[in-house]
């Protein structure tokens, strides 16, 4: 039987790579410089997929409509850019998936809400087997996920219908974007939202571990 998908698209934070340790370190540096205790990674990890907005909310109880938020955000992003790939690693099994896709000459790409300068800086420092056929960041299209625009743009770059691609992501907005784009989705329950919540998102597949994707025989 011919596998149903001709390309695989991945979210970045919490799906392709475990970026939480470096994101948490960027926030804790801010807290320590203000005489506050560092927060444990276990507390910050669930917010990693929400980037600066989620982490600053936990670390400083400041939301984007707070007057202090822009200053805190800019400081956080500077800290993160200066140490973007110290402890970040591919999730176990992702390397094998990418090697499998390469052996089948199937393209894969990244669609993330991370801004492009940080996305490209991270990818330049993160060892991976193979090179993504496309990279779509949070500022590539006018509207980021949960809009379908980034996924539709990725499919266009791959010269494939959206229905020929599958998207793997670890957040509800990833599933919403895929559904709106007419693309099947797999929820990464190994990511930052835990194993229970992703089962409520209406994903076609739920992955408790990355290598379960290959066991499905979809590519």
C-alpha positions in Angstrom: 0.0 0.0 0.0 1.3 3.4 -0.9 1.8 5.6 2.2 -0.9 8.4 2.3 1.5 11.4 2.8 4.1 12.9 0.5 5.6 15.3 3.1 5.8 15.8 6.8 5.7 19.2 8.5 6.8 19.7 12.1 6.2 22.3 14.7 9.5 23.3 16.3 9.3 23.9 20.1 7.9 20.9 21.9 7.6 18.8 18.8 10.9 18.6 16.8 13.2 19.9 19.6 13.1 20.2 23.3 13.8 23.9 23.7 12.3 24.3 27.2 15.7 24.2 29.1 17.1 27.1 27.2 13.8 29.1 27.3 13.6 28.5 31.0 17.2 29.6 31.5 16.5 32.9 29.7 13.6 33.6 32.1 15.5 32.5 35.2 18.4 34.8 34.4 16.0 37.7 34.5 14.6 36.6 37.8 18.0 36.0 39.4 19.1 39.5 38.2 16.1 40.9 40.1 16.9 39.1 43.3 14.2 36.5 42.7 14.6 32.7 43.0 14.9 30.6 39.8 11.8 28.7 39.0 12.1 24.9 38.4 12.1 23.6 34.9 9.1 21.5 35.6 7.0 24.6 36.3 8.2 26.5 33.2 8.2 23.5 30.8 4.4 23.6 30.1 4.7 27.2 29.0 7.6 26.7 26.6 5.3 26.3 23.5 3.8 29.8 24.3 7.2 31.5 24.1 7.9 34.8 25.7 4.2 35.5 26.4 3.7 32.3 28.4 7.0 32.4 30.2 6.8 36.0 31.3 3.2 35.4 32.5 4.5 32.6 34.8 7.8 34.3 35.8 6.5 37.8 36.3 2.7 37.7 36.2 2.7 40.2 33.3 0.5 39.8 30.3 1.0 41.4 26.9 -1.3 44.3 27.8 0.8 45.2 30.8 2.9 48.4 30.3 6.0 46.5 31.5 5.6 43.6 29.2 7.5 45.0 26.1 10.6 45.6 28.2 10.4 42.2 29.8 9.8 40.5 26.4 12.8 42.3 24.8 15.1 41.3 27.6 13.9 37.7 27.6 14.5 37.5 23.8 18.0 38.9 24.1 18.8 36.4 26.8 17.4 33.6 24.7 19.2 34.6 21.5 22.5 34.7 23.4 22.1 31.1 24.6 19.7 29.6 22.2 21.1 26.1 21.8 23.0 25.2 25.0 20.7 22.5 26.3 18.3 22.2 23.4 18.2 18.8 21.7 16.0 16.9 19.2 13.4 14.8 21.0 14.5 11.1 21.2 13.4 9.4 18.0 13.1 12.6 15.9 16.5 11.9 14.3 15.4 8.5 13.2 12.2 9.9 11.7 14.2 12.5 9.7 16.6 9.8 8.5 13.7 7.6 7.4 12.2 10.5 5.5 15.6 11.1 3.8 15.9 7.5 2.9 12.5 7.7 1.2 13.3 11.0 -0.5 10.3 12.5 1.2 10.5 16.2 2.0 10.0 17.5 5.5 9.7 21.0 6.8 9.2 23.2 9.9 6.2 25.4 10.6 6.6 27.4 13.9 5.3 30.5 15.5 8.9 31.3 16.6 10.1 34.5 14.8 12.3 33.9 11.8 15.6 35.3 13.2 15.4 33.0 16.3 14.2 30.0 14.2 17.1 30.3 11.8 19.6 30.9 14.6 18.4 27.8 16.4 18.4 25.6 13.3 21.9 26.7 12.4 23.1 25.4 15.8 21.0 22.3 16.2 22.5 19.1 14.6 20.0 17.3 12.5 20.2 14.6 9.9 19.1 16.3 6.7 17.9 19.8 5.8 14.3 20.9 5.9 12.7 21.5 2.5 10.9 24.5 3.9 11.0 26.7 7.1 8.0 28.8 7.9 8.2 31.0 11.0 5.7 33.1 12.9 6.4 36.2 10.9 6.6 34.6 7.5 2.9 35.0 6.8 0.6 37.8 7.9 -1.1 35.6 10.4 0.6 32.9 12.5 -1.0 29.7 13.8 -3.8 29.0 14.5 -4.4 30.6 11.1 -3.9 28.0 8.3 -1.8 30.5 6.4 1.7 29.2 7.5 0.8 25.6 6.7 -0.7 26.5 3.4 2.4 28.5 2.6 4.6 25.5 3.5 2.5 23.3 1.2 3.0 25.8 -1.6 6.8 25.9 -1.0 6.7 22.1 -1.3 4.6 22.2 -4.4 2.1 19.9 -2.9 -1.6 20.0 -2.0 -2.1 20.5 1.7 -3.9 17.2 1.8 -0.7 15.4 0.8 1.0 16.7 3.9 0.7 15.8 7.6 1.5 18.2 10.4 2.9 17.2 13.8 2.5 19.7 16.6 2.2 19.8 20.4 -0.4 22.5 20.9 -4.1 23.0 20.3 -3.4 25.8 17.8 -1.3 23.4 15.7 -4.3 21.2 15.3 -6.6 24.1 14.6 -4.2 25.4 11.9 -4.0 22.0 10.3 -7.7 21.4 10.3 -8.3 24.9 8.8 -5.7 24.1 6.1 -7.3 20.8 5.1 -4.3 18.9 6.4 -4.2 15.8 8.6 -2.5 16.4 12.0 -0.8 14.3 14.6 -0.7 15.6 18.2 2.7 15.3 19.9 1.6 14.1 23.4 5.3 13.8 24.3 5.6 17.6 24.1 4.8 20.3 26.5 1.0 19.9 27.0 1.2 16.4 28.6 -0.4 13.1 27.5 -4.0 13.7 28.3 -4.8 17.1 26.8 -3.8 16.4 23.2 -6.4 13.6 23.1 -9.1 16.3 23.2 -7.8 18.2 20.2 -9.4 16.2 17.4 -6.1 15.1 15.9 -6.2 12.2 13.5 -3.3 10.6 15.4 -1.8 11.0 18.9 1.8 10.2 19.5 3.0 9.4 23.0 6.5 9.0 21.6 8.0 10.3 18.3 8.8 6.9 16.9 5.1 5.9 17.1 4.8 8.0 13.9 7.0 5.5 11.9 5.1 2.6 13.4 1.9 4.0 11.8 3.4 3.4 8.4 2.2 6.8 7.1 5.4 7.7 5.2 
